[in-house]
Amino acid sequence: MNPPLRIAIAGLGTVGVGTVKLLQRNADLVAARAGRKLVVAAVSAREERRERGIDLAGARWFADAAAMARDPEIDVVAELIGGSDGIAREVVAGAIAAGKHVVSANKALLAHHGTELARTAEARGVALLFEAAVAGGIPILKALREGLAANNVTRIYGILNGTCNYILTAMRETGRDFADVLAEAQQLGYAEADPSFDIDGIDAAHKLALLAAVAFGNVVDFAGVHVEGIRHVSALDIEFAAELGYRIKLLGLARLTPHGLEQRVHACMVPRSTPIAHVDGVFNAVVVEGDFVGRVMLEGRGAGAQPTASAVVADLIDIAKGRWSQGFTLPATALARRPSAPMARHIGAYYVRLMVVDRPGVIADIAAALRDEQVSMEQMIQRGRAPGEAVPVVLTTHETEEAAMRRAIAHIDKLDSVLEPARVIRVESL
């Protein structure tokens, strides 16, 4: 058998501890599949004496993770710290400069600096792999790089954040509103004390930027992702969605358009008949559409110690076997620099919920605002009558350009009979 692969683990949080546990528990299986032993030779974290439930007796302890990354007795560094800059970036850049392979679960770092780091890694002849950075235990990047490599990807989309999916699922199942369910998710550990990274769509946007780069051979363009969260989604919207035959999901979607690479993260109305509409709770799912394979969907746990550790160790096994390729499929120097498709040019259908004063002429005024922007209404729901009182009015549109829809909504919001800003959710025909 070949000499052991000596691994340094930078970060002993949830994923770092999970990775050590997997390597120890499944040591014989991993060695058999890798053709050599995978040994945790060094570790670094903030607190050395903290009890973590793992055996680190055979590993050298480093207070300085960057120094560990440059250690000559290490073959590969697993960066499991997190964060787009700071020590995480220093560890990865230092390891690459020292000729070490790198495996990372750090979506933020790669979304902001992935192209630059990939170029450096290729120049040094080392691997930069990051399966664990996108959708946890779902092997979507490996599927794109290997199993679907012969296809032109026409579109990729998915549920990329388990916290948001849990919240939207619980809202639908219980009828409770957003704030209520968010508080519960925090108590259960599905949401952080500061949940903005998840519920405002940033986490999903990091992952989408990486998916789009791999799927379309583009430089990583996080700045080009249109990002919205789910704070504006109410129990009333979920109720109306069900009545209209939809479910609401936070999706990340990317495709090539005549205007450039479209990347967007936002709440979507998806038809209840589609498979992704039934992916509930903390689960993730990614759908790839290719010109020869058609539609492929992968579903699984998108976060947590064990699923993410599974992805980390899969990359380590590839490095141990010497079968790794470029993390972004193409050499970093060959990645395209397509323009970002302006969101204003997006063509799609829309759900709009209004709170209006129930009085004659209101619907006519709304219809006129849509007509003036060439927006065609598909259907409308107005429940009962309550003259002079506030009532909800819901409408859906046929496909139209986003810029026209925004202008129509701006006009509608200024009507005296409209009591609060319109709630708008894009409708996706998946």
FIMI-300260 format. One record per residue (C-alpha): x, y, z; residue number from 1; residue in three letters. Coordinates in steps of 0.05 Angstrom, whole numbers. Layout:
<atom <X,Y,Z>,NUM,'ALA'>;
...
//
This chain:
<atom <0,0,0>,1,'MET'>;
<atom <23,71,-14>,2,'ASN'>;
<atom <47,115,44>,3,'PRO'>;
<atom <-8,148,85>,4,'PRO'>;
<atom <-38,214,64>,5,'LEU'>;
<atom <-22,262,120>,6,'ARG'>;
<atom <-80,310,133>,7,'ILE'>;
<atom <-82,374,172>,8,'ALA'>;
<atom <-150,395,197>,9,'ILE'>;
<atom <-159,471,205>,10,'ALA'>;
<atom <-220,483,248>,11,'GLY'>;
<atom <-252,435,297>,12,'LEU'>;
<atom <-323,459,296>,13,'GLY'>;
<atom <-382,417,274>,14,'THR'>;
<atom <-353,397,207>,15,'VAL'>;
<atom <-281,389,231>,16,'GLY'>;
<atom <-302,342,287>,17,'VAL'>;
<atom <-347,304,240>,18,'GLY'>;
<atom <-290,295,191>,19,'THR'>;
<atom <-244,267,244>,20,'VAL'>;
<atom <-298,220,268>,21,'LYS'>;
<atom <-311,194,198>,22,'LEU'>;
<atom <-237,183,184>,23,'LEU'>;
<atom <-230,145,249>,24,'GLN'>;
<atom <-295,105,248>,25,'ARG'>;
<atom <-289,85,174>,26,'ASN'>;
<atom <-213,82,171>,27,'ALA'>;
<atom <-209,12,140>,28,'ASP'>;
<atom <-263,26,88>,29,'LEU'>;
<atom <-232,93,69>,30,'VAL'>;
<atom <-162,63,64>,31,'ALA'>;
<atom <-187,7,19>,32,'ALA'>;
<atom <-222,56,-28>,33,'ARG'>;
<atom <-166,106,-28>,34,'ALA'>;
<atom <-110,55,-36>,35,'GLY'>;
<atom <-74,84,25>,36,'ARG'>;
<atom <-88,105,96>,37,'LYS'>;
<atom <-115,174,110>,38,'LEU'>;
<atom <-84,199,174>,39,'VAL'>;
<atom <-101,262,214>,40,'VAL'>;
<atom <-30,285,227>,41,'ALA'>;
<atom <-44,355,253>,42,'ALA'>;
<atom <-101,398,278>,43,'VAL'>;
<atom <-113,470,295>,44,'SER'>;
<atom <-171,506,330>,45,'ALA'>;
<atom <-183,563,378>,46,'ARG'>;
<atom <-185,521,442>,47,'GLU'>;
<atom <-138,463,451>,48,'GLU'>;
<atom <-168,434,515>,49,'ARG'>;
<atom <-241,434,496>,50,'ARG'>;
<atom <-275,366,499>,51,'GLU'>;
<atom <-297,346,429>,52,'ARG'>;
<atom <-310,272,435>,53,'GLY'>;
<atom <-254,253,387>,54,'ILE'>;
<atom <-186,221,396>,55,'ASP'>;
<atom <-131,270,375>,56,'LEU'>;
<atom <-74,233,409>,57,'ALA'>;
<atom <-38,219,344>,58,'GLY'>;
<atom <-44,290,317>,59,'ALA'>;
<atom <3,348,329>,60,'ARG'>;
<atom <-31,410,356>,61,'TRP'>;
<atom <-19,478,324>,62,'PHE'>;
<atom <-42,542,356>,63,'ALA'>;
<atom <-27,576,289>,64,'ASP'>;
<atom <-68,546,233>,65,'ALA'>;
<atom <-29,584,180>,66,'ALA'>;
<atom <36,555,205>,67,'ALA'>;
<atom <5,485,205>,68,'MET'>;
<atom <-15,495,132>,69,'ALA'>;
<atom <58,507,113>,70,'ARG'>;
<atom <86,448,153>,71,'ASP'>;
<atom <130,404,109>,72,'PRO'>;
<atom <103,340,140>,73,'GLU'>;
<atom <32,353,115>,74,'ILE'>;
<atom <5,331,47>,75,'ASP'>;
<atom <-64,362,47>,76,'VAL'>;
<atom <-100,415,88>,77,'VAL'>;
<atom <-174,411,102>,78,'ALA'>;
<atom <-197,482,114>,79,'GLU'>;
<atom <-260,478,156>,80,'LEU'>;
<atom <-258,546,191>,81,'ILE'>;
<atom <-306,588,150>,82,'GLY'>;
<atom <-308,661,131>,83,'GLY'>;
<atom <-291,696,67>,84,'SER'>;
<atom <-225,726,91>,85,'ASP'>;
<atom <-180,728,152>,86,'GLY'>;
<atom <-148,664,177>,87,'ILE'>;
<atom <-187,619,130>,88,'ALA'>;
<atom <-160,654,69>,89,'ARG'>;
<atom <-91,656,99>,90,'GLU'>;
<atom <-92,581,112>,91,'VAL'>;
<atom <-115,563,41>,92,'VAL'>;
<atom <-67,612,6>,93,'ALA'>;
<atom <-10,590,50>,94,'GLY'>;
<atom <-22,516,39>,95,'ALA'>;
<atom <-25,525,-37>,96,'ILE'>;
<atom <39,568,-37>,97,'ALA'>;
<atom <73,512,3>,98,'ALA'>;
<atom <52,460,-49>,99,'GLY'>;
<atom <-3,428,-7>,100,'LYS'>;
<atom <-69,402,-33>,101,'HIS'>;
<atom <-130,437,-4>,102,'VAL'>;
<atom <-200,412,12>,103,'VAL'>;
<atom <-249,465,35>,104,'SER'>;
<atom <-321,468,59>,105,'ALA'>;
<atom <-318,544,58>,106,'ASN'>;
<atom <-370,570,9>,107,'LYS'>;
<atom <-360,643,29>,108,'ALA'>;
<atom <-285,641,16>,109,'LEU'>;
<atom <-293,607,-51>,110,'LEU'>;
<atom <-351,650,-74>,111,'ALA'>;
<atom <-308,712,-63>,112,'HIS'>;
<atom <-238,686,-81>,113,'HIS'>;
<atom <-248,619,-115>,114,'GLY'>;
<atom <-223,637,-184>,115,'THR'>;
<atom <-160,670,-157>,116,'GLU'>;
<atom <-145,611,-110>,117,'LEU'>;
<atom <-158,561,-166>,118,'ALA'>;
<atom <-108,596,-211>,119,'ARG'>;
<atom <-55,594,-157>,120,'THR'>;
<atom <-69,521,-142>,121,'ALA'>;
<atom <-63,502,-216>,122,'GLU'>;
<atom <3,540,-222>,123,'ALA'>;
<atom <30,501,-162>,124,'ARG'>;
<atom <3,435,-188>,125,'GLY'>;
<atom <-41,421,-128>,126,'VAL'>;
<atom <-115,406,-118>,127,'ALA'>;
<atom <-167,455,-93>,128,'LEU'>;
<atom <-230,415,-81>,129,'LEU'>;
<atom <-294,439,-47>,130,'PHE'>;
<atom <-350,389,-54>,131,'GLU'>;
<atom <-371,403,18>,132,'ALA'>;
<atom <-381,477,4>,133,'ALA'>;
<atom <-445,465,-35>,134,'VAL'>;
<atom <-506,426,-11>,135,'ALA'>;
<atom <-471,386,44>,136,'GLY'>;
<atom <-473,312,30>,137,'GLY'>;
<atom <-503,318,-40>,138,'ILE'>;
<atom <-446,303,-90>,139,'PRO'>;
<atom <-469,355,-139>,140,'ILE'>;
<atom <-402,384,-159>,141,'LEU'>;
<atom <-374,315,-173>,142,'LYS'>;
<atom <-436,300,-214>,143,'ALA'>;
<atom <-425,363,-255>,144,'LEU'>;
<atom <-351,351,-264>,145,'ARG'>;
<atom <-355,277,-280>,146,'GLU'>;
<atom <-422,244,-292>,147,'GLY'>;
<atom <-451,302,-331>,148,'LEU'>;
<atom <-386,327,-362>,149,'ALA'>;
<atom <-410,313,-434>,150,'ALA'>;
<atom <-471,357,-428>,151,'ASN'>;
<atom <-483,429,-442>,152,'ASN'>;
<atom <-520,450,-379>,153,'VAL'>;
<atom <-579,493,-397>,154,'THR'>;
<atom <-603,509,-327>,155,'ARG'>;
<atom <-587,492,-255>,156,'ILE'>;
<atom <-630,507,-195>,157,'TYR'>;
<atom <-644,482,-125>,158,'GLY'>;
<atom <-661,489,-52>,159,'ILE'>;
<atom <-593,508,-25>,160,'LEU'>;
<atom <-608,529,47>,161,'ASN'>;
<atom <-639,481,97>,162,'GLY'>;
<atom <-657,535,147>,163,'THR'>;
<atom <-702,572,98>,164,'CYS'>;
<atom <-732,507,73>,165,'ASN'>;
<atom <-748,486,144>,166,'TYR'>;
<atom <-781,553,159>,167,'ILE'>;
<atom <-823,553,96>,168,'LEU'>;
<atom <-843,480,107>,169,'THR'>;
<atom <-864,493,179>,170,'ALA'>;
<atom <-903,555,159>,171,'MET'>;
<atom <-942,514,107>,172,'ARG'>;
<atom <-955,456,154>,173,'GLU'>;
<atom <-976,497,215>,174,'THR'>;
<atom <-1004,561,187>,175,'GLY'>;
<atom <-958,602,232>,176,'ARG'>;
<atom <-923,665,209>,177,'ASP'>;
<atom <-850,676,194>,178,'PHE'>;
<atom <-826,706,260>,179,'ALA'>;
<atom <-859,650,300>,180,'ASP'>;
<atom <-827,594,260>,181,'VAL'>;
<atom <-759,628,258>,182,'LEU'>;
<atom <-758,631,334>,183,'ALA'>;
<atom <-773,556,336>,184,'GLU'>;
<atom <-718,542,285>,185,'ALA'>;
<atom <-669,579,330>,186,'GLN'>;
<atom <-690,538,391>,187,'GLN'>;
<atom <-681,474,352>,188,'LEU'>;
<atom <-613,494,326>,189,'GLY'>;
<atom <-634,499,253>,190,'TYR'>;
<atom <-622,575,253>,191,'ALA'>;
<atom <-567,616,283>,192,'GLU'>;
<atom <-578,669,337>,193,'ALA'>;
<atom <-566,719,280>,194,'ASP'>;
<atom <-602,684,223>,195,'PRO'>;
<atom <-592,739,170>,196,'SER'>;
<atom <-539,700,132>,197,'PHE'>;
<atom <-590,645,118>,198,'ASP'>;
<atom <-658,680,115>,199,'ILE'>;
<atom <-632,738,72>,200,'ASP'>;
<atom <-607,690,20>,201,'GLY'>;
<atom <-531,702,26>,202,'ILE'>;
<atom <-514,630,43>,203,'ASP'>;
<atom <-553,605,-17>,204,'ALA'>;
<atom <-521,658,-61>,205,'ALA'>;
<atom <-451,635,-43>,206,'HIS'>;
<atom <-469,564,-62>,207,'LYS'>;
<atom <-504,585,-127>,208,'LEU'>;
<atom <-443,625,-149>,209,'ALA'>;
<atom <-401,562,-142>,210,'LEU'>;
<atom <-452,518,-177>,211,'LEU'>;
<atom <-458,566,-235>,212,'ALA'>;
<atom <-383,570,-243>,213,'ALA'>;
<atom <-376,494,-247>,214,'VAL'>;
<atom <-439,484,-290>,215,'ALA'>;
<atom <-425,538,-341>,216,'PHE'>;
<atom <-349,544,-340>,217,'GLY'>;
<atom <-352,615,-315>,218,'ASN'>;
<atom <-308,653,-266>,219,'VAL'>;
<atom <-340,655,-198>,220,'VAL'>;
<atom <-385,716,-199>,221,'ASP'>;
<atom <-417,726,-131>,222,'PHE'>;
<atom <-426,800,-144>,223,'ALA'>;
<atom <-471,781,-204>,224,'GLY'>;
<atom <-521,741,-161>,225,'VAL'>;
<atom <-588,776,-150>,226,'HIS'>;
<atom <-604,761,-77>,227,'VAL'>;
<atom <-669,764,-38>,228,'GLU'>;
<atom <-689,728,25>,229,'GLY'>;
<atom <-755,703,55>,230,'ILE'>;
<atom <-770,755,109>,231,'ARG'>;
<atom <-828,781,66>,232,'HIS'>;
<atom <-863,714,58>,233,'VAL'>;
<atom <-925,710,103>,234,'SER'>;
<atom <-972,654,123>,235,'ALA'>;
<atom <-1024,688,80>,236,'LEU'>;
<atom <-979,682,19>,237,'ASP'>;
<atom <-968,608,33>,238,'ILE'>;
<atom <-1043,598,39>,239,'GLU'>;
<atom <-1056,633,-27>,240,'PHE'>;
<atom <-999,593,-60>,241,'ALA'>;
<atom <-1034,529,-40>,242,'ALA'>;
<atom <-1100,554,-68>,243,'GLU'>;
<atom <-1066,570,-134>,244,'LEU'>;
<atom <-1031,502,-138>,245,'GLY'>;
<atom <-961,525,-115>,246,'TYR'>;
<atom <-913,518,-58>,247,'ARG'>;
<atom <-863,572,-38>,248,'ILE'>;
<atom <-789,554,-37>,249,'LYS'>;
<atom <-726,595,-33>,250,'LEU'>;
<atom <-688,575,-96>,251,'LEU'>;
<atom <-622,590,-127>,252,'GLY'>;
<atom <-627,590,-203>,253,'LEU'>;
<atom <-575,599,-258>,254,'ALA'>;
<atom <-577,596,-333>,255,'ARG'>;
<atom <-545,628,-394>,256,'LEU'>;
<atom <-587,681,-429>,257,'THR'>;
<atom <-576,727,-489>,258,'PRO'>;
<atom <-558,781,-437>,259,'HIS'>;
<atom <-506,739,-400>,260,'GLY'>;
<atom <-504,692,-340>,261,'LEU'>;
<atom <-568,698,-299>,262,'GLU'>;
<atom <-558,680,-225>,263,'GLN'>;
<atom <-614,694,-176>,264,'ARG'>;
<atom <-635,673,-106>,265,'VAL'>;
<atom <-705,690,-82>,266,'HIS'>;
<atom <-771,660,-59>,267,'ALA'>;
<atom <-807,625,-116>,268,'CYS'>;
<atom <-877,598,-128>,269,'MET'>;
<atom <-864,528,-155>,270,'VAL'>;
<atom <-919,483,-182>,271,'PRO'>;
<atom <-941,431,-130>,272,'ARG'>;
<atom <-934,377,-184>,273,'SER'>;
<atom <-858,386,-189>,274,'THR'>;
<atom <-811,341,-149>,275,'PRO'>;
<atom <-774,399,-117>,276,'ILE'>;
<atom <-839,425,-87>,277,'ALA'>;
<atom <-840,363,-42>,278,'HIS'>;
<atom <-769,371,-15>,279,'VAL'>;
<atom <-785,393,56>,280,'ASP'>;
<atom <-753,408,123>,281,'GLY'>;
<atom <-678,417,126>,282,'VAL'>;
<atom <-666,378,62>,283,'PHE'>;
<atom <-632,408,0>,284,'ASN'>;
<atom <-642,389,-72>,285,'ALA'>;
<atom <-607,409,-137>,286,'VAL'>;
<atom <-635,400,-207>,287,'VAL'>;
<atom <-590,401,-268>,288,'VAL'>;
<atom <-618,405,-339>,289,'GLU'>;
<atom <-570,381,-393>,290,'GLY'>;
<atom <-578,378,-468>,291,'ASP'>;
<atom <-568,303,-472>,292,'PHE'>;
<atom <-584,277,-402>,293,'VAL'>;
<atom <-647,318,-393>,294,'GLY'>;
<atom <-666,332,-321>,295,'ARG'>;
<atom <-628,303,-262>,296,'VAL'>;
<atom <-646,317,-189>,297,'MET'>;
<atom <-604,302,-128>,298,'LEU'>;
<atom <-634,308,-58>,299,'GLU'>;
<atom <-604,300,11>,300,'GLY'>;
<atom <-581,333,75>,301,'ARG'>;
<atom <-549,400,58>,302,'GLY'>;
<atom <-514,413,124>,303,'ALA'>;
<atom <-493,381,189>,304,'GLY'>;
<atom <-432,345,214>,305,'ALA'>;
<atom <-440,278,181>,306,'GLN'>;
<atom <-465,297,111>,307,'PRO'>;
<atom <-413,352,104>,308,'THR'>;
<atom <-357,307,130>,309,'ALA'>;
<atom <-378,256,78>,310,'SER'>;
<atom <-364,307,24>,311,'ALA'>;
<atom <-298,329,55>,312,'VAL'>;
<atom <-272,257,59>,313,'VAL'>;
<atom <-295,242,-12>,314,'ALA'>;
<atom <-249,297,-36>,315,'ASP'>;
<atom <-193,271,8>,316,'LEU'>;
<atom <-201,202,-23>,317,'ILE'>;
<atom <-196,231,-93>,318,'ASP'>;
<atom <-131,266,-74>,319,'ILE'>;
<atom <-104,202,-42>,320,'ALA'>;
<atom <-118,164,-106>,321,'LYS'>;
<atom <-88,219,-149>,322,'GLY'>;
<atom <-151,224,-191>,323,'ARG'>;
<atom <-169,296,-176>,324,'TRP'>;
<atom <-181,348,-230>,325,'SER'>;
<atom <-194,422,-231>,326,'GLN'>;
<atom <-247,442,-180>,327,'GLY'>;
<atom <-283,485,-231>,328,'PHE'>;
<atom <-279,430,-285>,329,'THR'>;
<atom <-241,476,-333>,330,'LEU'>;
<atom <-172,505,-318>,331,'PRO'>;
<atom <-182,571,-282>,332,'ALA'>;
<atom <-147,608,-338>,333,'THR'>;
<atom <-199,581,-387>,334,'ALA'>;
<atom <-261,602,-347>,335,'LEU'>;
<atom <-306,650,-385>,336,'ALA'>;
<atom <-320,721,-362>,337,'ARG'>;
<atom <-392,729,-384>,338,'ARG'>;
<atom <-431,791,-365>,339,'PRO'>;
<atom <-482,785,-310>,340,'SER'>;
<atom <-552,784,-339>,341,'ALA'>;
<atom <-589,845,-310>,342,'PRO'>;
<atom <-647,824,-266>,343,'MET'>;
<atom <-689,878,-300>,344,'ALA'>;
<atom <-686,837,-364>,345,'ARG'>;
<atom <-711,773,-331>,346,'HIS'>;
<atom <-774,745,-364>,347,'ILE'>;
<atom <-822,709,-318>,348,'GLY'>;
<atom <-891,706,-286>,349,'ALA'>;
<atom <-908,738,-220>,350,'TYR'>;
<atom <-953,730,-159>,351,'TYR'>;
<atom <-975,796,-128>,352,'VAL'>;
<atom <-1013,805,-62>,353,'ARG'>;
<atom <-1044,872,-45>,354,'LEU'>;
<atom <-1080,898,16>,355,'MET'>;
<atom <-1132,947,-9>,356,'VAL'>;
<atom <-1192,986,14>,357,'VAL'>;
<atom <-1254,950,-11>,358,'ASP'>;
<atom <-1289,1003,-52>,359,'ARG'>;
<atom <-1312,1011,-124>,360,'PRO'>;
<atom <-1258,1023,-177>,361,'GLY'>;
<atom <-1199,992,-140>,362,'VAL'>;
<atom <-1192,932,-186>,363,'ILE'>;
<atom <-1199,977,-247>,364,'ALA'>;
<atom <-1142,1021,-223>,365,'ASP'>;
<atom <-1097,960,-211>,366,'ILE'>;
<atom <-1114,931,-279>,367,'ALA'>;
<atom <-1099,999,-312>,368,'ALA'>;
<atom <-1030,1001,-280>,369,'ALA'>;
<atom <-1014,932,-307>,370,'LEU'>;
<atom <-1043,949,-375>,371,'ARG'>;
<atom <-1000,1011,-381>,372,'ASP'>;
<atom <-938,968,-374>,373,'GLU'>;
<atom <-963,913,-421>,374,'GLN'>;
<atom <-968,864,-363>,375,'VAL'>;
<atom <-1022,812,-375>,376,'SER'>;
<atom <-1061,786,-315>,377,'MET'>;
<atom <-1072,711,-312>,378,'GLU'>;
<atom <-1119,705,-253>,379,'GLN'>;
<atom <-1145,743,-192>,380,'MET'>;
<atom <-1171,724,-124>,381,'ILE'>;
<atom <-1213,770,-81>,382,'GLN'>;
<atom <-1248,738,-22>,383,'ARG'>;
<atom <-1316,764,-3>,384,'GLY'>;
<atom <-1335,837,9>,385,'ARG'>;
<atom <-1320,884,66>,386,'ALA'>;
<atom <-1339,954,41>,387,'PRO'>;
<atom <-1291,1006,67>,388,'GLY'>;
<atom <-1247,954,102>,389,'GLU'>;
<atom <-1178,926,84>,390,'ALA'>;
<atom <-1181,863,42>,391,'VAL'>;
<atom <-1128,821,6>,392,'PRO'>;
<atom <-1128,819,-69>,393,'VAL'>;
<atom <-1083,768,-103>,394,'VAL'>;
<atom <-1065,765,-176>,395,'LEU'>;
<atom <-1018,726,-220>,396,'THR'>;
<atom <-990,749,-287>,397,'THR'>;
<atom <-969,718,-351>,398,'HIS'>;
<atom <-894,722,-368>,399,'GLU'>;
<atom <-868,793,-373>,400,'THR'>;
<atom <-803,831,-366>,401,'GLU'>;
<atom <-783,846,-295>,402,'GLU'>;
<atom <-771,919,-309>,403,'ALA'>;
<atom <-843,927,-333>,404,'ALA'>;
<atom <-869,890,-272>,405,'MET'>;
<atom <-829,935,-226>,406,'ARG'>;
<atom <-857,998,-259>,407,'ARG'>;
<atom <-928,971,-253>,408,'ALA'>;
<atom <-919,954,-179>,409,'ILE'>;
<atom <-889,1023,-166>,410,'ALA'>;
<atom <-952,1054,-196>,411,'HIS'>;
<atom <-998,1007,-157>,412,'ILE'>;
<atom <-963,1022,-91>,413,'ASP'>;
<atom <-979,1096,-100>,414,'LYS'>;
<atom <-1054,1085,-106>,415,'LEU'>;
<atom <-1094,1114,-48>,416,'ASP'>;
<atom <-1133,1049,-41>,417,'SER'>;
<atom <-1070,1007,-32>,418,'VAL'>;
<atom <-1052,1005,42>,419,'LEU'>;
<atom <-983,973,42>,420,'GLU'>;
<atom <-928,956,-8>,421,'PRO'>;
<atom <-946,899,-54>,422,'ALA'>;
<atom <-917,830,-37>,423,'ARG'>;
<atom <-887,802,-101>,424,'VAL'>;
<atom <-862,730,-110>,425,'ILE'>;
<atom <-836,704,-177>,426,'ARG'>;
<atom <-871,644,-207>,427,'VAL'>;
<atom <-825,590,-236>,428,'GLU'>;
<atom <-849,539,-287>,429,'SER'>;
<atom <-799,483,-270>,430,'LEU'>;
//
